[in-house]
Amino acid sequence: MKKLLSSDPSSGKETWMNFDRDGQAEIIQKQHIKQVLEANKRQQNEWKYGNLIGNTQRHHQKVADIPNLLYMQLREKFGHPADNPKDWAKWLNDPENRHFRTSGGRI
């Protein structure tokens, strides 16, 4: 039997509790990422090579938008991005993960 514990429409995140036949409980978290991927695609299309040249006030550039549940899994695997930038950059530069990128180029 599944029971919905919480639902957040803004992030698309749902938390479910599942009881199996033995009475064991399992927490399941799901996140709908269609909106995130569509927004990332729009931002990728707006990105232009050389856009930051001559702009000395733009010190940070958004390079990716990763759904919360996936980000937490990656943090367990790689640690905090500031502590392990090489593995984070490798993951973001992987062609399989291109849908999470919001800009072009390489990190």
Secondary structure, 3 states (H helix, E strand, C coil): CEEEEEEECCCCEEEEEEECCCCCEEEEEEECCHHHHHHHHHHHHHCCCCCCCCCCCCCCCCCECCCHHHHHHHHHHHCCCCCCHHHHHHHHHCHHHHHHECCCCCC
